[in-house]
Amino acid sequence: MPTTSLSTPVTVTVAGQLVGAAGLVVQWISAPNLFASFGFPPGLFYVLGAAAIVLLNRRSNWAP
């Protein structure tokens, strides 16, 4: 049966990506007019998507 605990590198990687996402949200809150054409920072999708990829592939050979 596979374990559900995360390795230290995966935890650190996902935590760093969540901090980056939080930074994008802070930028959005502080200057929403910079993102008027899209409504919110599109980089948020990329950062959260990368975090999802790391979490979903955490058991593969190349995962951190």
Biopython code that builds the backbone (N, CA, C, O; Angstrom):
import numpy as np
from Bio.PDB.StructureBuilder import StructureBuilder

atoms = [
    (1, "MET", "N", (0.844, -1.174, 0.000)),
    (1, "MET", "CA", (0.000, 0.000, 0.000)),
    (1, "MET", "C", (0.894, 1.243, 0.000)),
    (1, "MET", "O", (1.807, 1.331, 0.821)),
    (2, "PRO", "N", (0.657, 2.211, -0.901)),
    (2, "PRO", "CA", (1.499, 3.412, -0.946)),
    (2, "PRO", "C", (1.279, 4.302, 0.273)),
    (2, "PRO", "O", (0.183, 4.384, 0.828)),
    (3, "THR", "N", (2.344, 4.950, 0.658)),
    (3, "THR", "CA", (2.234, 5.885, 1.775)),
    (3, "THR", "C", (1.690, 7.215, 1.282)),
    (3, "THR", "O", (1.846, 7.562, 0.111)),
    (4, "THR", "N", (1.060, 7.947, 2.166)),
    (4, "THR", "CA", (0.493, 9.244, 1.794)),
    (4, "THR", "C", (1.335, 10.404, 2.286)),
    (4, "THR", "O", (1.004, 11.558, 2.013)),
    (5, "SER", "N", (2.417, 10.129, 3.004)),
    (5, "SER", "CA", (3.255, 11.222, 3.491)),
    (5, "SER", "C", (4.109, 11.775, 2.353)),
    (5, "SER", "O", (4.473, 11.055, 1.423)),
    (6, "LEU", "N", (4.417, 13.048, 2.444)),
    (6, "LEU", "CA", (5.220, 13.719, 1.421)),
    (6, "LEU", "C", (6.679, 13.738, 1.853)),
    (6, "LEU", "O", (6.986, 13.901, 3.034)),
    (7, "SER", "N", (7.570, 13.572, 0.889)),
    (7, "SER", "CA", (8.990, 13.668, 1.200)),
    (7, "SER", "C", (9.346, 15.130, 1.473)),
    (7, "SER", "O", (8.592, 16.037, 1.121)),
    (8, "THR", "N", (10.478, 15.342, 2.091)),
    (8, "THR", "CA", (10.915, 16.704, 2.411)),
    (8, "THR", "C", (11.086, 17.564, 1.161)),
    (8, "THR", "O", (10.629, 18.707, 1.161)),
    (9, "PRO", "N", (11.725, 17.070, 0.092)),
    (9, "PRO", "CA", (11.854, 17.915, -1.103)),
    (9, "PRO", "C", (10.505, 18.297, -1.721)),
    (9, "PRO", "O", (10.329, 19.428, -2.174)),
    (10, "VAL", "N", (9.557, 17.359, -1.741)),
    (10, "VAL", "CA", (8.229, 17.682, -2.285)),
    (10, "VAL", "C", (7.546, 18.717, -1.408)),
    (10, "VAL", "O", (6.939, 19.657, -1.920)),
    (11, "THR", "N", (7.636, 18.557, -0.107)),
    (11, "THR", "CA", (7.024, 19.513, 0.814)),
    (11, "THR", "C", (7.614, 20.903, 0.634)),
    (11, "THR", "O", (6.881, 21.891, 0.588)),
    (12, "VAL", "N", (8.933, 20.982, 0.532)),
    (12, "VAL", "CA", (9.597, 22.278, 0.364)),
    (12, "VAL", "C", (9.232, 22.898, -0.983)),
    (12, "VAL", "O", (8.997, 24.103, -1.067)),
    (13, "THR", "N", (9.183, 22.086, -2.032)),
    (13, "THR", "CA", (8.838, 22.590, -3.360)),
    (13, "THR", "C", (7.425, 23.145, -3.391)),
    (13, "THR", "O", (7.201, 24.248, -3.889)),
    (14, "VAL", "N", (6.474, 22.391, -2.864)),
    (14, "VAL", "CA", (5.083, 22.845, -2.857)),
    (14, "VAL", "C", (4.920, 24.061, -1.953)),
    (14, "VAL", "O", (4.175, 24.981, -2.290)),
    (15, "ALA", "N", (5.599, 24.080, -0.818)),
    (15, "ALA", "CA", (5.520, 25.243, 0.069)),
    (15, "ALA", "C", (6.055, 26.489, -0.629)),
    (15, "ALA", "O", (5.467, 27.564, -0.511)),
    (16, "GLY", "N", (7.154, 26.356, -1.346)),
    (16, "GLY", "CA", (7.702, 27.492, -2.090)),
    (16, "GLY", "C", (6.753, 27.984, -3.163)),
    (16, "GLY", "O", (6.622, 29.189, -3.378)),
    (17, "GLN", "N", (6.089, 27.056, -3.839)),
    (17, "GLN", "CA", (5.130, 27.455, -4.865)),
    (17, "GLN", "C", (3.909, 28.139, -4.253)),
    (17, "GLN", "O", (3.363, 29.072, -4.841)),
    (18, "LEU", "N", (3.484, 27.689, -3.095)),
    (18, "LEU", "CA", (2.364, 28.346, -2.422)),
    (18, "LEU", "C", (2.748, 29.743, -1.937)),
    (18, "LEU", "O", (1.921, 30.654, -1.959)),
    (19, "VAL", "N", (3.989, 29.915, -1.502)),
    (19, "VAL", "CA", (4.465, 31.253, -1.130)),
    (19, "VAL", "C", (4.484, 32.160, -2.358)),
    (19, "VAL", "O", (4.112, 33.330, -2.274)),
    (20, "GLY", "N", (4.915, 31.625, -3.492)),
    (20, "GLY", "CA", (4.885, 32.396, -4.737)),
    (20, "GLY", "C", (3.472, 32.780, -5.129)),
    (20, "GLY", "O", (3.234, 33.903, -5.575)),
    (21, "ALA", "N", (2.527, 31.857, -4.966)),
    (21, "ALA", "CA", (1.122, 32.156, -5.260)),
    (21, "ALA", "C", (0.597, 33.231, -4.315)),
    (21, "ALA", "O", (-0.154, 34.115, -4.729)),
    (22, "ALA", "N", (0.990, 33.155, -3.054)),
    (22, "ALA", "CA", (0.575, 34.185, -2.097)),
    (22, "ALA", "C", (1.141, 35.546, -2.492)),
    (22, "ALA", "O", (0.468, 36.565, -2.339)),
    (23, "GLY", "N", (2.370, 35.568, -2.997)),
    (23, "GLY", "CA", (2.966, 36.816, -3.469)),
    (23, "GLY", "C", (2.197, 37.405, -4.634)),
    (23, "GLY", "O", (2.020, 38.621, -4.712)),
    (24, "LEU", "N", (1.738, 36.552, -5.546)),
    (24, "LEU", "CA", (0.924, 37.039, -6.663)),
    (24, "LEU", "C", (-0.404, 37.607, -6.176)),
    (24, "LEU", "O", (-0.886, 38.610, -6.703)),
    (25, "VAL", "N", (-0.988, 36.972, -5.181)),
    (25, "VAL", "CA", (-2.247, 37.485, -4.626)),
    (25, "VAL", "C", (-2.019, 38.836, -3.955)),
    (25, "VAL", "O", (-2.853, 39.734, -4.078)),
    (26, "VAL", "N", (-0.901, 38.991, -3.249)),
    (26, "VAL", "CA", (-0.581, 40.279, -2.620)),
    (26, "VAL", "C", (-0.401, 41.358, -3.685)),
    (26, "VAL", "O", (-0.875, 42.482, -3.513)),
    (27, "GLN", "N", (0.281, 41.026, -4.787)),
    (27, "GLN", "CA", (0.420, 41.993, -5.884)),
    (27, "GLN", "C", (-0.942, 42.370, -6.452)),
    (27, "GLN", "O", (-1.195, 43.537, -6.753)),
    (28, "TRP", "N", (-1.799, 41.399, -6.595)),
    (28, "TRP", "CA", (-3.138, 41.632, -7.135)),
    (28, "TRP", "C", (-3.937, 42.545, -6.214)),
    (28, "TRP", "O", (-4.627, 43.449, -6.684)),
    (29, "ILE", "N", (-3.850, 42.315, -4.908)),
    (29, "ILE", "CA", (-4.578, 43.141, -3.943)),
    (29, "ILE", "C", (-4.019, 44.559, -3.909)),
    (29, "ILE", "O", (-4.779, 45.522, -3.806)),
    (30, "SER", "N", (-2.695, 44.693, -3.997)),
    (30, "SER", "CA", (-2.086, 46.019, -3.875)),
    (30, "SER", "C", (-2.250, 46.870, -5.128)),
    (30, "SER", "O", (-2.320, 48.095, -5.028)),
    (31, "ALA", "N", (-2.313, 46.257, -6.296)),
    (31, "ALA", "CA", (-2.446, 47.025, -7.543)),
    (31, "ALA", "C", (-3.357, 46.288, -8.528)),
    (31, "ALA", "O", (-2.881, 45.764, -9.535)),
    (32, "PRO", "N", (-4.659, 46.244, -8.248)),
    (32, "PRO", "CA", (-5.562, 45.502, -9.134)),
    (32, "PRO", "C", (-5.670, 46.106, -10.532)),
    (32, "PRO", "O", (-6.047, 45.414, -11.478)),
    (33, "ASN", "N", (-5.341, 47.387, -10.668)),
    (33, "ASN", "CA", (-5.424, 48.021, -11.988)),
    (33, "ASN", "C", (-4.395, 47.457, -12.968)),
    (33, "ASN", "O", (-4.586, 47.563, -14.179)),
    (34, "LEU", "N", (-3.313, 46.864, -12.473)),
    (34, "LEU", "CA", (-2.321, 46.252, -13.355)),
    (34, "LEU", "C", (-2.862, 44.999, -14.043)),
    (34, "LEU", "O", (-2.350, 44.584, -15.083)),
    (35, "PHE", "N", (-3.882, 44.411, -13.465)),
    (35, "PHE", "CA", (-4.453, 43.183, -14.011)),
    (35, "PHE", "C", (-5.869, 43.408, -14.522)),
    (35, "PHE", "O", (-6.669, 42.474, -14.570)),
    (36, "ALA", "N", (-6.184, 44.649, -14.906)),
    (36, "ALA", "CA", (-7.543, 44.999, -15.317)),
    (36, "ALA", "C", (-7.976, 44.244, -16.572)),
    (36, "ALA", "O", (-9.150, 43.902, -16.708)),
    (37, "SER", "N", (-7.049, 43.982, -17.487)),
    (37, "SER", "CA", (-7.439, 43.321, -18.736)),
    (37, "SER", "C", (-7.817, 41.857, -18.516)),
    (37, "SER", "O", (-8.665, 41.325, -19.232)),
    (38, "PHE", "N", (-7.203, 41.210, -17.545)),
    (38, "PHE", "CA", (-7.476, 39.789, -17.305)),
    (38, "PHE", "C", (-8.319, 39.575, -16.055)),
    (38, "PHE", "O", (-9.004, 38.559, -15.942)),
    (39, "GLY", "N", (-8.279, 40.511, -15.121)),
    (39, "GLY", "CA", (-9.057, 40.395, -13.890)),
    (39, "GLY", "C", (-8.245, 39.956, -12.688)),
    (39, "GLY", "O", (-8.507, 40.393, -11.568)),
    (40, "PHE", "N", (-7.263, 39.095, -12.908)),
    (40, "PHE", "CA", (-6.376, 38.643, -11.840)),
    (40, "PHE", "C", (-5.081, 38.171, -12.482)),
    (40, "PHE", "O", (-5.046, 37.959, -13.694)),
    (41, "PRO", "N", (-4.021, 38.002, -11.710)),
    (41, "PRO", "CA", (-2.737, 37.627, -12.296)),
    (41, "PRO", "C", (-2.776, 36.230, -12.923)),
    (41, "PRO", "O", (-3.017, 35.250, -12.219)),
    (42, "PRO", "N", (-2.543, 36.125, -14.231)),
    (42, "PRO", "CA", (-2.580, 34.813, -14.870)),
    (42, "PRO", "C", (-1.452, 33.887, -14.412)),
    (42, "PRO", "O", (-1.553, 32.669, -14.560)),
    (43, "GLY", "N", (-0.388, 34.451, -13.863)),
    (43, "GLY", "CA", (0.699, 33.625, -13.347)),
    (43, "GLY", "C", (0.261, 32.730, -12.203)),
    (43, "GLY", "O", (0.906, 31.724, -11.907)),
    (44, "LEU", "N", (-0.832, 33.099, -11.565)),
    (44, "LEU", "CA", (-1.373, 32.296, -10.473)),
    (44, "LEU", "C", (-1.718, 30.890, -10.960)),
    (44, "LEU", "O", (-1.482, 29.913, -10.249)),
    (45, "PHE", "N", (-2.274, 30.781, -12.168)),
    (45, "PHE", "CA", (-2.582, 29.468, -12.740)),
    (45, "PHE", "C", (-1.318, 28.639, -12.939)),
    (45, "PHE", "O", (-1.308, 27.440, -12.660)),
    (46, "TYR", "N", (-0.259, 29.271, -13.419)),
    (46, "TYR", "CA", (0.988, 28.553, -13.680)),
    (46, "TYR", "C", (1.615, 28.039, -12.388)),
    (46, "TYR", "O", (2.064, 26.895, -12.322)),
    (47, "VAL", "N", (1.645, 28.883, -11.372)),
    (47, "VAL", "CA", (2.272, 28.488, -10.110)),
    (47, "VAL", "C", (1.464, 27.380, -9.437)),
    (47, "VAL", "O", (2.032, 26.386, -8.985)),
    (48, "LEU", "N", (0.151, 27.545, -9.370)),
    (48, "LEU", "CA", (-0.677, 26.517, -8.738)),
    (48, "LEU", "C", (-0.714, 25.238, -9.577)),
    (48, "LEU", "O", (-0.797, 24.137, -9.032)),
    (49, "GLY", "N", (-0.652, 25.385, -10.894)),
    (49, "GLY", "CA", (-0.584, 24.204, -11.757)),
    (49, "GLY", "C", (0.699, 23.418, -11.547)),
    (49, "GLY", "O", (0.684, 22.187, -11.528)),
    (50, "ALA", "N", (1.808, 24.129, -11.388)),
    (50, "ALA", "CA", (3.085, 23.458, -11.120)),
    (50, "ALA", "C", (3.044, 22.737, -9.774)),
    (50, "ALA", "O", (3.571, 21.632, -9.645)),
    (51, "ALA", "N", (2.421, 23.356, -8.777)),
    (51, "ALA", "CA", (2.281, 22.704, -7.472)),
    (51, "ALA", "C", (1.436, 21.437, -7.597)),
    (51, "ALA", "O", (1.749, 20.417, -6.984)),
    (52, "ALA", "N", (0.374, 21.502, -8.386)),
    (52, "ALA", "CA", (-0.478, 20.324, -8.592)),
    (52, "ALA", "C", (0.294, 19.210, -9.295)),
    (52, "ALA", "O", (0.149, 18.038, -8.944)),
    (53, "ILE", "N", (1.114, 19.568, -10.285)),
    (53, "ILE", "CA", (1.909, 18.559, -10.992)),
    (53, "ILE", "C", (2.886, 17.878, -10.036)),
    (53, "ILE", "O", (3.042, 16.658, -10.076)),
    (54, "VAL", "N", (3.539, 18.652, -9.185)),
    (54, "VAL", "CA", (4.486, 18.070, -8.227)),
    (54, "VAL", "C", (3.756, 17.133, -7.272)),
    (54, "VAL", "O", (4.243, 16.041, -6.976)),
    (55, "LEU", "N", (2.587, 17.555, -6.787)),
    (55, "LEU", "CA", (1.843, 16.706, -5.858)),
    (55, "LEU", "C", (1.335, 15.433, -6.528)),
    (55, "LEU", "O", (1.406, 14.353, -5.941)),
    (56, "LEU", "N", (0.827, 15.551, -7.747)),
    (56, "LEU", "CA", (0.269, 14.382, -8.426)),
    (56, "LEU", "C", (1.342, 13.394, -8.879)),
    (56, "LEU", "O", (1.075, 12.197, -8.983)),
    (57, "ASN", "N", (2.542, 13.880, -9.147)),
    (57, "ASN", "CA", (3.624, 13.012, -9.622)),
    (57, "ASN", "C", (4.678, 12.744, -8.562)),
    (57, "ASN", "O", (5.815, 12.415, -8.902)),
    (58, "ARG", "N", (4.340, 12.871, -7.312)),
    (58, "ARG", "CA", (5.330, 12.758, -6.244)),
    (58, "ARG", "C", (5.935, 11.362, -6.119)),
    (58, "ARG", "O", (6.983, 11.208, -5.491)),
    (59, "ARG", "N", (5.312, 10.356, -6.692)),
    (59, "ARG", "CA", (5.842, 8.997, -6.566)),
    (59, "ARG", "C", (6.635, 8.559, -7.788)),
    (59, "ARG", "O", (7.158, 7.445, -7.807)),
    (60, "SER", "N", (6.739, 9.402, -8.804)),
    (60, "SER", "CA", (7.484, 9.010, -9.998)),
    (60, "SER", "C", (8.991, 9.098, -9.742)),
    (60, "SER", "O", (9.433, 9.681, -8.752)),
    (61, "ASN", "N", (9.758, 8.516, -10.642)),
    (61, "ASN", "CA", (11.215, 8.454, -10.452)),
    (61, "ASN", "C", (11.887, 9.813, -10.489)),
    (61, "ASN", "O", (12.915, 10.004, -9.839)),
    (62, "TRP", "N", (11.338, 10.759, -11.229)),
    (62, "TRP", "CA", (11.997, 12.054, -11.385)),
    (62, "TRP", "C", (11.495, 13.099, -10.395)),
    (62, "TRP", "O", (11.976, 14.232, -10.416)),
    (63, "ALA", "N", (10.557, 12.760, -9.542)),
    (63, "ALA", "CA", (10.007, 13.724, -8.583)),
    (63, "ALA", "C", (11.071, 14.110, -7.558)),
    (63, "ALA", "O", (11.972, 13.327, -7.258)),
    (64, "PRO", "N", (10.950, 15.341, -7.019)),
    (64, "PRO", "CA", (11.934, 15.758, -6.006)),
    (64, "PRO", "C", (11.821, 14.938, -4.738)),
    (64, "PRO", "O", (12.573, 15.161, -3.790)),
]
sb = StructureBuilder()
sb.init_structure("model")
sb.init_model(0)
sb.init_chain("A")
sb.init_seg("    ")
for serial, (resi, resn, name, xyz) in enumerate(atoms, 1):
    if name == "N":
        sb.init_residue(resn, " ", resi, " ")
    sb.init_atom(name, np.array(xyz, "f"), 0.0, 1.0, " ", f" {name:<3s}", serial, name[0])
structure = sb.get_structure()
